[in-house]
Structures are given as C-alpha cells and as structure tokens.
Amino acid sequence: MIEVVSYDETQFAEVDALWRAVFPEDPPHSHAPVAIPQKLAVQRDLFLVAVEGGRVLGTILAGYDGHRGWLYKLAVHPNARRCGIGTRLVRAAEKKLATRGCTKLNLQVRAGNDEAARFWALMGYAQEPRISMGRSLA
Ligand SMILES: CC(C)(COP(=O)(O)OP(=O)(O)OC[C@H]1O[C@@H](n2cnc3c(N)ncnc32)[C@H](O)[C@@H]1OP(=O)(O)O)[C@@H](O)C(=O)NCCC(=O)NCCS
C-alpha cells in the first residue's frame, strides 16, 4: 500500500539518490545534504514522501510564507511513474497548505521540461506570464 507521509531522517539516503537521479541539473544548494536540513528547520511537516513497504517512491517539498504557497522537488522514482503517485503527492501537499490558510500556490518548471508542464496542467496549474528571477544570499 502506498502512503504519503512526512519525511523522516531515516529516509535521507533514498531521497538523496532519487533527487540525484531525477534532478541532475540542480545546483549544489538544492542537493539533499543542504536542502533537507534547511527544510527540516522550517515547516518540516510540509516535506512529504510517498512510501511503499518502507521504500521511498516519491517526494514533494512545500512551503507557505504567509502570502503564497510554493511547491518544489516533486519527484517520482522512474520505475513507479504513471501510477498516480505524483498526483497523490501534489494533492497531499495542497491539502496541508490549505489547512495553513494558503489560497494560492506557485511553482517553477525548468524550461524544456515539457512532460512536467503537462503533468502540472493536468493538476489544474496554469502557466502565468511571469519572469522567474533569483539571487543567492549565500
Ligand atoms: C512529473 C512526475 C512527478 C509525474 O509523476 P507520476 O507519478 O508519473 O504522475 P501520475 O501517475 O500521478 O500522472 C498523472 C497524469 O499526469 C500525466 N502525466 C504524468 N507523467 C506524464 C508524462 N511524462 N508525459 C505526459 N503526461 C504525463 C498523465 O496524464 C497521468 O495520467 P495517466 O498516467 O493516467 O495518463 C514524474 O514524471 C517525475 O518525477 N518526473 C521527473 C521530475 C520532474 O520533472 N518533476 C517536476 C519538476 S517541476
């Protein structure tokens, strides 16, 4: 039975391996050894994993800053795709964010990741006319 639960530290190695495989272009500050401890310090219950028989099959990382909710790190193990796990992770994160009072969600898709964009469109997310900008404070 597949369950969506909050992450716990015993799952680090599996999540690290999943993210390395699924997000090879992520910069070092997004890698698990940096991103996971940071997330566990802030709204740790919004870091969700899909598990079956103790094995991690997928992740999603959410946050609510009091104005908008954000979704990151949606990843499903390549052998477990198209079984509804991605959908379950998104809906579970949405539910937790709504419980906190969040009324609008945002996310970013890397240019060229058309499959993910199709998935998000099916989930009800619309492409919005924004330029995504960022700056490192590290
Ligand atoms: C995107 C991703 C999370 C989807 O996970 P998933 O568990 O396969 O998704 P679901 O099974 O819930 O898919 C729901 C529906 O989305 C659509 N969909 C999912 N993956 C798709 C793909 N690769 N191409 C086109 N449509 C897709 C399908 O309509 C699917 O329903 P169906 O299987 O009945 O046709 C997964 O492909 C993944 O981990 N991709 C790599 C990481 C990534 O790009 N993450 C998003 C970063 S923004």
The ligand as a Gaussian input file, in Angstrom:
#p B3LYP/6-31G(d) Opt

LIG

0 1
 C        6.155000      14.605000     -13.205000
 C        6.121000      13.360000     -12.332000
 C        6.289000      13.785000     -10.880000
 C        4.760000      12.673000     -12.509000
 O        4.678000      11.621000     -11.568000
 P        3.702000      10.368000     -11.824000
 O        3.610000       9.627000     -10.540000
 O        4.135000       9.616000     -13.012000
 O        2.321000      11.113000     -12.130000
 P        0.855000      10.475000     -12.153000
 O        0.931000       8.992000     -12.314000
 O        0.109000      10.996000     -10.973000
 O        0.324000      11.119000     -13.502000
 C       -0.960000      11.730000     -13.584000
 C       -1.204000      12.119000     -15.018000
 O       -0.270000      13.113000     -15.430000
 C        0.050000      12.891000     -16.808000
 N        1.477000      12.603000     -16.940000
 C        2.307000      12.106000     -15.997000
 N        3.552000      11.977000     -16.488000
 C        3.487000      12.377000     -17.770000
 C        4.443000      12.455000     -18.803000
 N        5.725000      12.073000     -18.617000
 N        4.064000      12.899000     -20.018000
 C        2.779000      13.275000     -20.222000
 N        1.805000      13.222000     -19.272000
 C        2.164000      12.784000     -18.061000
 C       -0.765000      11.685000     -17.290000
 O       -1.980000      12.152000     -17.832000
 C       -1.026000      10.968000     -15.988000
 O       -2.194000      10.200000     -16.018000
 P       -2.195000       8.771000     -16.792000
 O       -0.969000       8.026000     -16.367000
 O       -3.469000       8.151000     -16.306000
 O       -2.196000       9.093000     -18.245000
 C        7.247000      12.351000     -12.726000
 O        7.178000      12.111000     -14.112000
 C        8.644000      12.794000     -12.384000
 O        9.151000      12.542000     -11.278000
 N        9.322000      13.465000     -13.334000
 C       10.696000      13.899000     -13.146000
 C       10.823000      15.011000     -12.128000
 C       10.105000      16.263000     -12.554000
 O       10.183000      16.702000     -13.683000
 N        9.392000      16.841000     -11.560000
 C        8.658000      18.071000     -11.752000
 C        9.539000      19.229000     -11.521000
 S        8.645000      20.745000     -11.819000

